Amino acid sequence: MKWIIILLLLIGCTKRDLLSSLEKIKIGDSKISVIQRLGEPNKITKCGKNLWWNTKFLGEDKNHICQYLFWYETGFIERWSIGFDKNDTVISKYHYISE
């Protein structure tokens, strides 16, 4: 029982650390700096048609500036996407609570 409690505390600390690091990601950060702070993403996908920065809508990505998304899962129905341009710099970040 004691080991389960310790494991749950470690998972909680790890999640808080990840959330804190995700919140510090800013436009213009490099792909390398994101990986150094957050580790490898859970998955990498193509970008959607809209760009977001947290809850602020940046507009439709008509010129396909966003090249790919890093996905980080922080909970059962919670995840973050970080979008990168052709120069591997951050251009979008969005926090998904559920889909």
Sequence and secondary structure as in RCSB ss.txt:
>XXXX:A:sequence
MKWIIILLLLIGCTKRDLLSSLEKIKIGDSKISVIQRLGEPNKITKCGKNLWWNTKFLGEDKNHICQYLFWYETG
FIERWSIGFDKNDTVISKYHYISE
>XXXX:A:secstr
 HHHHHHHHHHHHHHHHHHHHHHH  TT BHHHHHHHH S SEEE   SEEEETTEEEEE TT    EEEEEEEE
TTEEEEEEE TTSBEEEEEEE   
